[in-house]
């Protein structure tokens, strides 16, 4: 019987050894998968951060443009008020606006007499 126990010990050692190798291999795969996942997550976070930075810069640029356009609108509104006031002031003193325009005549163009010389047809020699 000692022989049979030796053979069972040998077979259990063989199974234990192969099981240990498989667990070791599985552990290595888990470690590799975790490392890949960590790297992928890091890249994803970097990409997200870059996108947020880009959006922030675009937002700041649009705010600057908006402020510049608002300043231009204010300037143009002030200019409009100034010119409207000038026009109103001018209308009270304008002689052209207070005079009656001449009545339109039926004939807009009167022909001027001018001497016309008779031009004879050129004479060709045969």
C-alpha positions in Angstrom: 0.0 0.0 0.0 2.8 2.4 0.5 3.2 2.2 -3.2 -0.3 3.3 -3.9 0.0 6.2 -1.5 3.1 7.3 -3.3 1.3 7.3 -6.6 -1.6 9.2 -5.3 0.8 11.7 -3.7 2.6 12.0 -7.0 -0.7 12.6 -8.9 -1.9 15.1 -6.4 1.4 17.0 -6.6 1.1 17.0 -10.4 -2.5 18.4 -10.2 -1.4 20.9 -7.6 1.5 22.0 -9.7 -0.6 22.5 -12.8 -3.3 24.2 -10.8 -0.7 26.5 -9.3 0.7 27.4 -12.8 -2.9 28.1 -14.0 -3.6 30.4 -11.1 -0.3 32.1 -11.6 -1.1 32.6 -15.3 -4.7 33.9 -14.4 -3.1 36.3 -11.9 -0.7 37.6 -14.5 -3.6 38.1 -17.0 -5.6 40.0 -14.3 -2.6 42.2 -13.5 -2.1 42.9 -17.2 -5.8 43.6 -17.7 -5.8 46.0 -14.7 -2.7 47.8 -16.1 -4.3 48.2 -19.5 -7.5 49.4 -17.9 -5.5 51.9 -15.7 -3.7 53.2 -18.8 -6.9 53.5 -20.8 -8.6 55.3 -17.9 -5.7 57.7 -17.6 -5.8 58.4 -21.4 -9.5 59.0 -21.1 -9.1 61.4 -18.3 -6.4 63.3 -20.2 -8.6 63.5 -23.2 -11.5 64.8 -21.1 -9.3 67.4 -19.5 -8.0 68.6 -22.9 -11.5 68.8 -24.2 -12.6 70.9 -21.1 -9.5 73.1 -21.5 -10.4 73.7 -25.2 -14.0 74.5 -24.4 -12.9 76.9 -21.7 -10.5 78.7 -24.1 -13.3 78.9 -26.7 -15.7 80.2 -24.1 -13.2 83.0 -23.1 -12.6 83.9 -26.7 -16.4 84.2 -27.4 -16.8 86.3 -24.2 -14.1 88.7 -25.4 -15.7 88.9 -28.9 -19.1 89.5 -27.3 -17.7 92.3 -25.1 -16.1 93.9 -28.2 -19.3 93.7 -30.1 -21.3 95.2 -27.2 -18.8 98.1 -27.1 -19.2 98.6 -30.8 -23.0 98.6 -30.5 -22.8 101.2 -27.8 -20.5 103.4 -29.9 -22.8 103.1 -32.9 -25.9 103.9 -30.8 -24.2 107.0 -29.4 -23.2 108.0 -32.9 -26.8 107.5 -34.1 -28.1 109.7 -31.2 -25.6 112.4 -32.0 -26.4 112.4 -35.7 -30.2 112.3 -35.0 -29.8 115.3 -32.7 -27.8 117.2 -35.4 -30.4 116.4 -38.0 -33.2 117.6 -35.7 -31.3 120.8 -34.9 -30.6 121.3 -38.6 -34.2 120.8 -39.7 -35.4 123.9 -37.8 -32.8 126.1 -39.7 -32.8 124.5 -43.1 -33.9 126.9 -45.8 -34.3 124.1 -48.4 -36.9 122.3 -46.3 -38.9 125.5 -45.8 -39.1 126.6 -49.4 -41.7 125.2 -51.8 -40.2 123.2 -54.7 -40.9 124.6 -58.2 -43.9 123.2 -59.9 -43.0 120.6 -62.5 -43.4 121.7 -66.1 -44.8 119.5 -68.8 -41.8 119.9 -71.0 -38.7 118.9 -69.2 -36.4 119.7 -72.1 -36.6 122.6 -74.6 -34.5 122.2 -77.7 -32.0 125.0 -78.3 -31.9 126.3 -81.8 -28.6 125.9 -83.5 -27.5 126.3 -87.1 -27.5 123.1 -89.1 -25.5 122.9 -92.2 -26.7 120.7 -95.0 -24.2 117.9 -95.6 -24.2 116.7 -99.1 -23.6 113.1 -100.0 -20.0 112.5 -101.1 -19.5 112.4 -104.7 -17.5 109.4 -106.0 -15.7 109.5 -109.3 -16.4 106.7 -111.6 
